[in-house]
Amino acid sequence: MSKKPFDILIRGGTVGTAADVFEADIAVRDGRIVAIGHDLGEAAQELDATGQLVLPGGVDTHAHIEQLSANGLMSADDWESGTAAAAFGGTTSVIAFAAQHKGWNLAKVVEDYSGLAERGAIVDYAFHLIVSDPTPETLEKDLPDLLSRGYGSIKLFTTYDLLQVGDAQILDILRIARRHGASVCFHAENHGMIAWETQRLLSEGLTAPRHHADSHPRAAEVEAIERVIRMSELVDQPVVIFHVSTREGAEAVRTARARGVRVSAETCPHYLLLTRDELERPGLEGGKWMCSPPLRLAGDHEALWRALESRDIQLVTSDHAAYRFDETAKLRHGPSSTFKQIANGMPGIEVRLPLLFDAMVSSGRFGIERFVEATATAPARLFGLHPRKGTIAIGADADLVLWDPERKVTLGAAMLHDRTGYTPYEGREVTGWPQTVMRRGQVVVKDGALAAAPGSGRFVPLVRTPERTPTL
């Protein structure tokens, strides 16, 4: 008997990419897409996608997984649970954070974090390098070496006592990134404004979670975004602004792009769908919705959607930063915790795509193409994973998700697979759900069951040159 030409054939689906939507079958061999069309022949395994959308696996370029915070708190998810949750939600590639803290050797941080990912990851992954201690050894030895070995993205903070780097240090790092064609991403908020507001609020006895939003004024985001952009212009190095949360922040990015600055930006589902009203819950319950930047106002939602429509904001990531709402994490300081003592961050890696499919496609706000672009193709392009990831094309990895566009699901913590113990979207109904998820041609989730082993995800290097520094 002759060998069948393909390993897997997905028949009868509607294929969606960032450019088009069309009826076609997809053939896979050795983990890659090798044919797209009709009457492709036979395969060892066939999947019937009739009535379903076949979309690229999501690419989530902002996920905190098994990460120790600067204050010594471990996030709720290890690599196994965090990437299992990603897979169940239709995400097949993540970029997480190898986080240097003060006094830590950056090369050792990456070595240790790589070991955790190698043992636990279920989806494919890469790393951003958080640099918080830019010593001569870090800047002259470790950082250039790591950038040359596929760790081609750096994250910097302009706030937090134990993470922020100064403007002169930022300029040094931008120059190093320019030499190596690396990405530089920013948590951009003005530290002085936040520290001043925090001290004022606490001194007045305003300690409840709802005052967290007051402690991060809108002006803090806008000032830091504009300052980072000016430094980007000085060095001629593209930058990425993480988690834009305000109308004014989106406008600052738009204005810079209009004058030719190479700045890209992301936002997150919680800034598109939730408001600071969530923080008003009784007692410390609002602490579940504490993140930085904080949730803003309903009026910011439409401004962020418009920025996505104009592509001044190009991608929507989860910023999955899961901390349990108990004494191990958010409530480590007990029942009298102030907003400053409650860990910032919310889970979101599993619900990112269903929330956005519902808000973008099912609602009619955007088409399938824009959904794919914002959640898979643009993230992959920006960070150097495209065309291997984030698209459906000949030669791309067979990271494919079969979506039921009509399925209605009510979100709840009990149905999700991270280890946070709650979801910010409890009780929200969404229309559209990932039914079958493939990673490099292997079915990893089907009909609500996981079919991949911990450690089966692979590291994907982000290798660039100065001539190919990514920007969108």
VEXDREN-2710 file (C-alpha; in Angstrom, 1 decimal):
% VEXDREN-2710
k/r/px/py/pz
1/MET/0.0/0.0/0.0
2/SER/1.4/3.4/-0.9
3/LYS/2.0/5.9/1.8
4/LYS/-0.6/8.6/2.0
5/PRO/0.9/12.0/1.0
6/PHE/-0.1/14.0/4.0
7/ASP/-0.1/13.5/7.8
8/ILE/-3.3/15.5/8.4
9/LEU/-5.9/17.0/6.1
10/ILE/-8.4/19.5/7.4
11/ARG/-11.5/19.3/5.1
12/GLY/-14.5/21.6/4.5
13/GLY/-13.6/24.6/6.7
14/THR/-13.6/28.3/6.1
15/VAL/-10.1/29.5/6.3
16/GLY/-9.4/33.0/7.8
17/THR/-6.2/34.9/7.6
18/ALA/-5.3/38.6/8.1
19/ALA/-5.8/39.2/4.4
20/ASP/-8.8/37.0/3.3
21/VAL/-11.5/34.5/4.2
22/PHE/-12.1/31.6/1.8
23/GLU/-13.2/28.0/1.5
24/ALA/-10.3/25.5/1.4
25/ASP/-8.8/22.4/2.7
26/ILE/-5.4/22.4/4.5
27/ALA/-2.8/19.7/4.3
28/VAL/0.0/19.2/6.9
29/ARG/3.2/17.2/6.7
30/ASP/6.0/17.1/9.3
31/GLY/4.3/19.8/11.3
32/ARG/4.1/22.4/8.5
33/ILE/1.4/23.5/6.1
34/VAL/2.2/22.0/2.7
35/ALA/-0.9/22.6/0.6
36/ILE/-4.0/24.8/0.7
37/GLY/-6.8/24.1/-1.9
38/HIS/-9.4/21.6/-2.9
39/ASP/-9.2/17.9/-3.8
40/LEU/-5.8/17.6/-2.2
41/GLY/-5.9/13.8/-1.8
42/GLU/-5.6/11.6/1.2
43/ALA/-4.0/11.9/4.6
44/ALA/-3.3/9.5/7.5
45/GLN/-5.6/11.6/9.7
46/GLU/-8.5/13.8/8.6
47/LEU/-10.4/16.4/10.5
48/ASP/-13.9/17.5/9.4
49/ALA/-14.1/21.3/9.7
50/THR/-17.6/21.7/8.0
51/GLY/-19.3/24.7/9.5
52/GLN/-16.2/25.8/11.3
53/LEU/-13.6/28.5/10.9
54/VAL/-10.0/27.5/10.5
55/LEU/-7.8/30.3/11.9
56/PRO/-4.1/30.6/12.8
57/GLY/-3.3/29.7/16.4
58/GLY/-3.2/32.8/18.6
59/VAL/0.1/34.5/19.3
60/ASP/0.1/36.1/22.8
61/THR/3.2/38.2/23.1
62/HIS/2.6/39.4/26.7
63/ALA/2.2/36.6/29.3
64/HIS/3.7/36.4/32.8
65/ILE/4.2/32.7/33.5
66/GLU/6.0/31.1/36.5
67/GLN/7.5/34.5/37.1
68/LEU/8.8/35.8/40.4
69/SER/7.8/39.4/41.0
70/ALA/10.3/42.0/42.3
71/ASN/8.4/41.8/45.6
72/GLY/9.0/38.0/45.9
73/LEU/5.5/36.7/44.8
74/MET/5.3/33.8/42.5
75/SER/2.6/34.0/39.9
76/ALA/-0.2/31.4/40.1
77/ASP/0.7/29.5/37.0
78/ASP/3.7/27.4/36.2
79/TRP/4.6/26.7/32.6
80/GLU/2.4/23.6/32.4
81/SER/-0.8/25.2/33.7
82/GLY/-0.2/28.6/32.0
83/THR/0.4/27.1/28.6
84/ALA/-2.4/24.5/29.0
85/ALA/-4.7/27.4/29.6
86/ALA/-3.3/29.2/26.5
87/ALA/-3.9/26.1/24.4
88/PHE/-7.5/25.7/25.6
89/GLY/-8.1/29.3/24.6
90/GLY/-6.7/28.8/21.1
91/THR/-3.3/30.3/21.6
92/THR/-0.4/28.3/20.3
93/SER/2.6/30.6/20.9
94/VAL/3.4/32.8/23.8
95/ILE/6.2/35.2/24.7
96/ALA/6.9/35.3/28.4
97/PHE/9.3/37.2/30.6
98/ALA/12.8/36.2/31.8
99/ALA/12.9/38.7/34.6
100/GLN/16.1/40.1/36.0
101/HIS/15.8/41.6/39.5
102/LYS/18.4/43.8/41.2
103/GLY/21.6/42.0/41.8
104/TRP/20.7/39.1/39.5
105/ASN/22.9/37.9/36.6
106/LEU/20.8/38.2/33.4
107/ALA/22.4/35.2/31.7
108/LYS/21.7/33.0/34.7
109/VAL/18.1/34.3/34.8
110/VAL/17.6/33.1/31.2
111/GLU/19.2/29.8/31.8
112/ASP/17.0/29.0/34.8
113/TYR/13.8/30.2/33.2
114/SER/14.6/28.2/30.1
115/GLY/14.8/25.1/32.2
116/LEU/11.3/25.7/33.6
117/ALA/9.8/26.2/30.2
118/GLU/11.5/23.2/28.7
119/ARG/10.0/21.0/31.3
120/GLY/6.5/22.4/31.3
121/ALA/5.5/24.3/28.2
122/ILE/2.7/22.9/26.1
123/VAL/2.6/25.6/23.4
124/ASP/5.6/27.1/21.7
125/TYR/7.3/30.0/23.3
126/ALA/9.9/32.8/23.3
127/PHE/11.2/35.3/25.9
128/HIS/11.3/39.0/26.5
129/LEU/14.3/40.0/28.7
130/ILE/13.3/42.2/31.6
131/VAL/16.3/44.3/32.4
132/SER/16.1/46.0/35.8
133/ASP/19.8/46.1/36.8
134/PRO/21.8/47.5/33.8
135/THR/25.3/47.0/35.2
136/PRO/28.3/47.1/32.9
137/GLU/28.3/43.2/32.9
138/THR/24.6/43.2/31.8
139/LEU/25.0/45.9/29.1
140/GLU/28.4/45.0/27.7
141/LYS/28.4/41.2/28.0
142/ASP/25.2/39.4/28.8
143/LEU/22.6/41.4/26.9
144/PRO/24.5/41.5/23.5
145/ASP/25.2/37.7/23.8
146/LEU/21.6/36.9/24.6
147/LEU/20.3/39.1/21.8
148/SER/22.6/37.3/19.3
149/ARG/21.3/33.9/20.5
150/GLY/17.6/34.4/19.8
151/TYR/16.4/36.3/22.8
152/GLY/15.6/39.3/20.7
153/SER/13.2/41.4/22.8
154/ILE/13.8/43.5/25.9
155/LYS/11.3/44.9/28.3
156/LEU/11.9/48.0/30.4
157/PHE/9.9/49.6/33.2
158/THR/9.7/53.4/33.8
159/THR/8.0/52.7/37.1
160/TYR/8.0/50.4/40.2
161/ASP/10.6/50.9/42.9
162/LEU/12.5/47.7/42.2
163/LEU/12.2/47.5/38.4
164/GLN/12.4/51.0/36.9
165/VAL/15.5/52.1/34.9
166/GLY/16.4/55.7/34.4
167/ASP/16.3/57.7/31.2
168/ALA/20.1/57.5/30.6
169/GLN/20.0/53.8/31.1
170/ILE/17.1/53.5/28.7
171/LEU/19.1/55.3/26.1
172/ASP/22.0/52.9/26.6
173/ILE/19.7/49.9/26.1
174/LEU/18.0/51.4/23.1
175/ARG/21.4/51.8/21.5
176/ILE/22.4/48.2/22.2
177/ALA/19.0/47.0/20.8
178/ARG/19.6/49.1/17.6
179/ARG/22.9/47.4/17.0
180/HIS/21.3/44.0/17.3
181/GLY/17.9/44.6/15.6
182/ALA/16.1/43.8/18.8
183/SER/12.7/44.9/20.0
184/VAL/12.4/47.2/23.1
185/CYS/9.1/47.1/24.9
186/PHE/8.0/49.5/27.7
187/HIS/5.7/49.5/30.7
188/ALA/5.3/53.3/30.4
189/GLU/4.1/55.2/33.4
190/ASN/5.6/58.1/35.2
191/HIS/7.0/56.8/38.5
192/GLY/7.1/60.1/40.3
193/MET/3.5/60.9/39.7
194/ILE/2.4/57.4/40.9
195/ALA/4.6/57.6/44.0
196/TRP/3.3/61.1/44.9
197/GLU/-0.4/60.1/44.4
198/THR/0.1/56.9/46.4
199/GLN/1.6/58.6/49.3
200/ARG/-1.1/61.3/49.3
201/LEU/-3.9/58.7/49.2
202/LEU/-2.4/56.5/52.0
203/SER/-1.8/59.5/54.2
204/GLU/-5.4/60.4/53.9
205/GLY/-6.5/56.9/54.8
206/LEU/-7.8/56.1/51.3
207/THR/-6.5/52.5/51.2
208/ALA/-9.3/50.5/49.5
209/PRO/-8.7/48.8/46.1
210/ARG/-10.8/51.5/44.3
211/HIS/-8.0/54.0/45.1
212/HIS/-5.5/52.0/43.1
213/ALA/-7.0/53.7/40.0
214/ASP/-6.5/57.1/41.5
215/SER/-2.9/56.3/42.4
216/HIS/-2.1/55.8/38.7
217/PRO/-3.2/59.0/37.1
218/ARG/-3.9/59.1/33.4
219/ALA/-1.2/61.8/33.0
220/ALA/1.4/59.2/34.2
221/GLU/0.7/57.0/31.2
222/VAL/0.7/59.8/28.7
223/GLU/3.9/61.5/30.0
224/ALA/5.9/58.2/30.0
225/ILE/4.7/57.2/26.6
226/GLU/5.7/60.6/25.1
227/ARG/9.0/60.5/26.9
228/VAL/9.8/57.0/25.7
229/ILE/8.9/58.0/22.1
230/ARG/11.3/61.0/22.3
231/MET/14.1/58.7/23.4
232/SER/13.2/56.3/20.6
233/GLU/13.6/59.2/18.1
234/LEU/16.9/60.3/19.6
235/VAL/18.4/56.8/19.1
236/ASP/16.4/55.9/16.0
237/GLN/15.3/52.6/17.6
238/PRO/11.7/51.3/17.3
239/VAL/9.8/50.8/20.5
240/VAL/6.7/49.0/21.6
241/ILE/4.3/50.5/24.1
242/PHE/2.7/47.8/26.2
243/HIS/-0.9/47.9/27.5
244/VAL/-2.1/51.3/26.4
245/SER/-5.1/52.0/28.6
246/THR/-6.3/55.6/28.0
247/ARG/-7.7/57.7/25.2
248/GLU/-4.8/60.1/25.7
249/GLY/-2.2/57.3/25.6
250/ALA/-3.6/56.1/22.2
251/GLU/-3.5/59.7/21.0
252/ALA/0.1/60.0/21.9
253/VAL/1.0/56.9/19.9
254/ARG/-1.1/58.2/17.0
255/THR/0.5/61.6/16.9
256/ALA/4.0/60.1/17.0
257/ARG/3.3/57.6/14.2
258/ALA/1.8/60.4/12.1
259/ARG/5.2/62.2/12.2
260/GLY/7.0/59.0/11.3
261/VAL/8.2/57.6/14.6
262/ARG/8.6/53.8/14.6
263/VAL/6.4/53.1/17.6
264/SER/4.0/50.2/17.9
265/ALA/1.5/49.6/20.6
266/GLU/-0.7/47.0/22.2
267/THR/-3.8/47.0/24.4
268/CYS/-5.5/44.2/26.3
269/PRO/-9.1/42.8/26.6
270/HIS/-9.6/44.3/30.1
271/TYR/-8.9/47.8/28.8
272/LEU/-11.5/47.3/26.0
273/LEU/-14.2/45.6/28.1
274/LEU/-13.9/46.5/31.8
275/THR/-13.9/49.7/33.8
276/ARG/-12.6/51.0/37.1
277/ASP/-16.1/50.4/38.5
278/GLU/-15.0/46.8/39.1
279/LEU/-12.7/48.1/41.9
280/GLU/-15.7/49.4/43.8
281/ARG/-16.7/46.0/45.2
282/PRO/-17.1/45.6/49.0
283/GLY/-14.0/45.1/51.2
284/LEU/-11.0/43.9/49.3
285/GLU/-12.9/42.1/46.6
286/GLY/-12.0/44.8/44.1
287/GLY/-8.4/43.7/44.5
288/LYS/-9.2/40.9/42.0
289/TRP/-9.4/43.6/39.3
290/MET/-6.2/45.5/40.2
291/CYS/-3.7/45.7/37.4
292/SER/-1.3/48.3/36.2
293/PRO/-2.1/50.5/34.4
294/PRO/-5.4/50.3/36.1
295/LEU/-8.8/49.8/34.6
296/ARG/-10.1/53.1/33.2
297/LEU/-13.4/54.7/32.1
298/ALA/-16.0/53.5/29.7
299/GLY/-15.1/56.4/27.5
300/ASP/-11.7/55.0/26.9
301/HIS/-13.1/51.8/25.4
302/GLU/-14.2/53.5/22.1
303/ALA/-11.0/55.4/21.8
304/LEU/-9.0/52.2/22.0
305/TRP/-11.3/50.4/19.6
306/ARG/-10.8/53.3/17.1
307/ALA/-7.0/53.1/17.6
308/LEU/-7.3/49.4/16.7
309/GLU/-9.4/50.2/13.6
310/SER/-6.8/52.8/12.5
311/ARG/-4.0/50.4/13.4
312/ASP/-2.3/53.0/15.7
313/ILE/-2.7/50.1/18.1
314/GLN/-1.8/46.9/16.3
315/LEU/-2.2/44.0/18.7
316/VAL/-4.3/42.8/21.7
317/THR/-2.5/40.6/24.2
318/SER/-3.6/39.1/27.5
319/ASP/-1.0/40.6/29.9
320/HIS/-1.7/37.4/31.8
321/ALA/-0.4/38.1/35.3
322/ALA/-2.3/35.7/37.5
323/TYR/-2.1/36.0/41.3
324/ARG/-4.4/34.0/43.6
325/PHE/-6.8/36.0/45.7
326/ASP/-5.6/34.6/49.0
327/GLU/-2.8/34.8/51.6
328/THR/-0.3/33.4/49.1
329/ALA/-0.5/36.3/46.8
330/LYS/-2.9/39.3/46.6
331/LEU/-3.8/39.1/50.2
332/ARG/-0.3/38.3/51.6
333/HIS/-0.6/41.2/53.9
334/GLY/-3.9/40.1/55.4
335/PRO/-7.4/41.4/55.6
336/SER/-6.3/45.0/56.2
337/SER/-4.2/45.2/53.0
338/THR/-3.9/48.6/51.4
339/PHE/-4.1/49.0/47.6
340/LYS/-0.3/49.4/47.5
341/GLN/0.1/46.0/49.2
342/ILE/-2.2/44.0/46.9
343/ALA/-0.4/42.4/43.9
344/ASN/-1.2/43.9/40.6
345/GLY/-2.3/41.6/37.8
346/MET/-5.2/39.6/36.4
347/PRO/-5.6/36.2/34.6
348/GLY/-6.5/36.3/30.9
349/ILE/-4.5/33.9/28.8
350/GLU/-7.3/31.5/28.1
351/VAL/-10.2/34.0/27.6
352/ARG/-8.3/36.5/25.4
353/LEU/-9.3/35.0/22.1
354/PRO/-12.9/34.1/22.9
355/LEU/-13.5/37.6/24.4
356/LEU/-12.1/39.2/21.3
357/PHE/-13.8/37.0/18.9
358/ASP/-17.1/37.9/20.6
359/ALA/-16.3/41.6/20.7
360/MET/-14.8/41.9/17.3
361/VAL/-16.4/39.3/15.0
362/SER/-19.6/38.1/16.6
363/SER/-20.6/41.7/17.4
364/GLY/-19.9/42.8/13.8
365/ARG/-17.5/45.4/14.9
366/PHE/-14.7/43.9/12.7
367/GLY/-14.3/41.1/10.3
368/ILE/-12.4/37.8/10.8
369/GLU/-9.4/39.3/9.1
370/ARG/-8.9/42.0/11.6
371/PHE/-9.4/39.6/14.5
372/VAL/-6.7/37.3/13.1
373/GLU/-4.4/40.3/12.4
374/ALA/-4.7/41.7/16.0
375/THR/-4.3/38.4/17.8
376/ALA/-2.0/36.3/15.7
377/THR/-0.4/37.9/12.6
378/ALA/0.6/41.3/13.9
379/PRO/2.1/40.0/17.1
380/ALA/4.1/37.4/15.2
381/ARG/5.3/40.0/12.7
382/LEU/6.2/42.6/15.3
383/PHE/8.4/40.1/17.3
384/GLY/10.0/38.2/14.5
385/LEU/7.9/35.0/14.6
386/HIS/6.2/35.5/11.2
387/PRO/5.8/33.8/8.7
388/ARG/6.5/30.7/10.8
389/LYS/3.8/31.7/13.3
390/GLY/0.6/33.7/13.1
391/THR/-0.6/32.9/9.6
392/ILE/-2.0/30.1/7.4
393/ALA/0.5/29.8/4.5
394/ILE/2.6/27.2/2.7
395/GLY/5.6/26.5/4.9
396/ALA/4.2/28.0/8.1
397/ASP/3.9/25.8/11.2
398/ALA/0.6/24.0/11.3
399/ASP/-0.7/26.0/14.3
400/LEU/-4.4/25.9/13.5
401/VAL/-7.6/26.4/15.5
402/LEU/-11.0/25.2/14.4
403/TRP/-13.6/27.6/15.8
404/ASP/-17.3/27.1/16.2
405/PRO/-18.5/30.6/15.4
406/GLU/-22.0/30.0/16.8
407/ARG/-21.2/28.3/20.1
408/LYS/-22.2/30.3/23.2
409/VAL/-20.2/29.9/26.4
410/THR/-20.7/31.5/29.8
411/LEU/-17.3/32.2/31.2
412/GLY/-16.5/31.1/34.8
413/ALA/-13.5/30.1/36.9
414/ALA/-14.6/26.5/37.2
415/MET/-14.3/25.9/33.4
416/LEU/-10.9/27.5/33.0
417/HIS/-7.5/25.9/33.3
418/ASP/-5.2/28.4/34.9
419/ARG/-4.6/28.2/38.6
420/THR/-5.8/31.7/39.7
421/GLY/-9.1/30.5/41.2
422/TYR/-11.1/33.4/39.7
423/THR/-11.8/35.1/36.4
424/PRO/-12.5/38.9/35.9
425/TYR/-15.2/37.8/33.4
426/GLU/-17.3/35.5/35.6
427/GLY/-20.7/35.1/34.1
428/ARG/-20.0/36.9/30.8
429/GLU/-21.4/35.1/27.8
430/VAL/-19.4/35.0/24.6
431/THR/-20.3/33.7/21.1
432/GLY/-17.6/31.8/19.3
433/TRP/-15.3/29.1/20.8
434/PRO/-12.1/27.2/19.8
435/GLN/-13.1/23.5/19.4
436/THR/-9.9/21.9/18.2
437/VAL/-6.4/23.3/18.6
438/MET/-3.3/22.1/16.7
439/ARG/0.3/23.0/17.4
440/ARG/2.8/22.1/14.7
441/GLY/0.3/19.6/13.3
442/GLN/-0.4/17.9/16.6
443/VAL/-3.9/18.1/18.0
444/VAL/-3.3/19.5/21.5
445/VAL/-6.9/20.3/22.5
446/LYS/-10.0/18.6/21.2
447/ASP/-13.6/18.7/22.6
448/GLY/-12.4/20.1/25.9
449/ALA/-9.6/17.6/26.5
450/LEU/-5.9/18.2/26.5
451/ALA/-3.8/15.9/24.3
452/ALA/-0.3/17.2/24.7
453/ALA/2.4/16.5/27.3
454/PRO/4.2/19.1/29.4
455/GLY/7.5/20.0/27.7
456/SER/6.2/19.3/24.2
457/GLY/6.2/23.1/23.4
458/ARG/9.4/24.4/21.7
459/PHE/11.5/27.5/22.1
460/VAL/11.2/29.7/19.0
461/PRO/14.2/32.1/18.7
462/LEU/13.8/35.7/17.9
463/VAL/16.9/36.3/15.8
464/ARG/17.1/39.6/14.0
465/THR/19.6/41.9/12.3
466/PRO/19.8/45.7/12.5
467/GLU/18.5/45.8/8.9
468/ARG/15.3/43.9/9.9
469/THR/14.3/45.6/13.2
470/PRO/10.5/44.9/13.4
471/THR/7.9/47.6/13.4
472/LEU/4.3/47.8/12.3
END
